[in-house]
Each structure stands twice: as structure tokens, then as C-alpha cells.
Amino acid sequence: MNSMTSQGLLIAAGAVVAAIGLSAAAPETFTATATVKKGGASATAPVTVSVMKYATDAERTAASNAIKQGGTKALQTLLAAKPEVGVLQLGERRTPIKLAIERASGGGRLITVLTSEPILRLGEGIPESKPVTGYDVALATFEVQSNGPGVGDLSPAAKVTMDDKGAFVVDDYGQAVVWLNNIAVKK
């Protein structure tokens, strides 16, 4: 066997092992610290994301189609009808995860979890706050690093659309980013 053929077989074998590893990862639990800063005020809270099952290709496609056809409301309706596949806990508040998506990334894995209801609307009720209509889901996206803690963000109340490449575009209700820091897989 020549070295090009051997190299090709090694790459193919690596891809198969990576695909098997990704699909076999659930159930798993991640821990993080949520941090938000606005002006001189800041707050932190512990976050735990427990995933029992990751989405299939068909489930990801159904979510994408719902967003394309009817925006956040259609996505929320789809998610509300789905069984719980995990739990996102922010402080003491536990919210069922209805869709968990896992993809390989350069430094590890990219995890996106969605709920069928908002967790909270940061800034609701203060002067100049946005109307709450349409911010009907919550979404967290974070990278789990293979060599240290990961980072990500949490949109505790969001509208979701898609760009022309099929990526989620998130409009968060809050006026400040909720960062997820020190993300680790709980052992």
C-alpha cells in the first residue's frame, strides 16, 4: 500500500471515530459561570447544562425549516411539542432543553441547546426596554475545549432567524451579553 493510500485510510478512519464519538457523547453534564455586565453593574450565577440526547439530522433539519417558514414562533411551537432532552439550570431556575445540537469544532465541540420558553428577560420593565413579544425561546451556545475550559454565551430570551448559510442568528432580549465562562464537562 502506498503512503497516499495509507494516509487516506487513516483520515477516513479518524473521521469515522470522530463521528462515533460525537454521537455517543450523551448523556453528559456541563458546568459554567454566567456573567453579565452593564455599565457599573454586574452579576454572576452558576450554570449547569445536562444533555440526555443530541439531535438527529432530521431533528436539526426540522428546526431549521421551522425557523425558515415561521421564525421564532414556529420554532417555539415545534420545540414545545418535543420531549425534554435535558435541563438548563441558571442559578436555581431549571428550564427543560428541547433540542441539543453537537458539532465538531477546531478546539473541541460546539454545543447549542434550545428551550421552548424564555428563562428570563434581562432588563424587562426598565425604561426603554424592548417589548417582550417574540422573545419566546432561550438558547445557549458554547464550545467545550479538549484542552481546558470552554466559553460561550446564553440568550435567556431570544428571537431566532437564519442567515443565508443556514446558521442561527440570535436577537437577545437583553441589552448585554450573558457570557458563559469556565465551561467544563462534569465528571
N, C-alpha and C positions, 0 to 999 in steps of 0.2 A: 504494500500500500504506500503510495507516495505521501509526502508531508502535507500537500494541499488537501488530499482526501482525509487524512488523519485529523487535520485542523478542522475541516468541515464537520466531521463526525463529532469531535469534541464540542464544537459550538452548538450543534444540534442537540447533543446530549445535555449540555448545560441549559439550553432553553427549555427542554422537557422537564428537567429537575426544578428549574425556577418556576415553571407553570404549576407543577405538582405542589411545590412548597407554598405558593400563593393560595391555591385553592384549599389547602389543608390547614391553613393557619387558624381558623375559628374553631372553638371559642377562645377568645383572648380578651384581656383587660389592659387598658392603658391608663396611666395616671399623668396629670399635668397640673400646672398652676395657671389659672386665668388671671390676666392683669389688664386693667383698663385705666387710662389716664385721660383726663380732660381738664385743661387749664392747670390749676393747682391741686385739683382733687384726683385721688387715685383709689383703686380698690383691687383686692386680690381675693380669690376663692379657689379651693381645691376642685379639680375636675376629675371624674372617673368615667371612662367610656368602656362599656362592656359590650362586646360583639359576639353573638352566638352563631351568626351565619352571614356570610358575604353574598352579595347579589350575583345572580347568574347573568350571562349576556342578555338573555331575554328580559330580565327584570330591569337592567340598565337601559335597554332599548325602550321599554315601556315608559320609564320615567322621562327619557329624552323626548319621546313622542308626545307625552302629556304636556310637557313644557312648550314644545313647538306649537301644539294645537290650541292650548288654552292657558298658557302661562302658569303662574303660581297657583291659582285656584284649581286648575286641572291637576297639577302635581299634588296639591294638598288632598284633593278628593281621592286620587289614586293611593296615596300613602295611608290615608285614614282607613281604607278598606283592607290594607295589608296587615298580616300578623306582626307582632313585635319580634324584632331580630336582635334586640339589645337594649341597653339603657344608657342614657347620657345623664350623669349626675353633676350638677353645678351647685356647689355648697350642699345644702340639704334638699334641694329640688331635684326630683328624679323624673325624667321625661322618656317615654318609650322611643327607641330608634325603630324606624320603619324600613329604612334602606341603608345598607352599609356597602360601600364600594371600595375595593382594594386594587391598586395598580402598582407595578414596579416603578421605582424612580432611580435616579442616578446614585443616591446615597442610601437607599433602603426601600421603603414602601410609602406610598401616598394613600392615606385613608380619608374617605369622605363619608360622613354619616348625616342622615336627614331624619327629622321628626315631622309628624303631621300636625304639629301645633307649635306656636312660639313658646319659648321658655320664659322670656321676659322682654319687655320693650324698654331698653335703656333710654332714659330721658323723657318718657311719656309724662304728659301733664305739666311740663315746664314751659314757660313762654317760648314761642317759636318752634315747638316740637311738631313733627310731621303728623298728619292724620294716620291712624293705625290701620286703616283699611288696606288689605292686600299683603300685609306682612304676616303671613299665615303659617310659615314653617320656620324651623331652625336648622342650621347647617354648621357642621364643624369640618374643617379640612386640616389635616396635619401630616407631617412626614415623620415616620419612625425611622431613625437612623440605625445603621448596622454598627456604628462605632461611636455611640454617645447619645446624649439626649436630643430629641427632635423638637421642632417648632411648628406652629400652625396658628389658625385663628378660628374664632367662634362667632357666628352671627346668630344671636339668640332670638331674633325676629327678622325674617328676611323675605324679600321677593326674589324669585329666581327666573332668569331668562337664559337663553343660549346664544352664543356667538356663532358666526358663520363656520367655525371649525368644530362645532359641537361641544364646546366647553361651557360649563355653568358660568353664568355671570350673576353675581350676588349683589343685591342692593340691600344693605343692612339698615334696619330702622335706627340704630344708634348713630350718634354723631362722632363716635370714637371707636377705634378698632379694639376688639377684645382679643388680646394675644394669648396663645397657649404656649407656655414655656416648659422646659424640662420634661418633655414627653418621654415616657418610658413604658416598656412592656412590663406589667406587673407579673412577677414570678410566683 
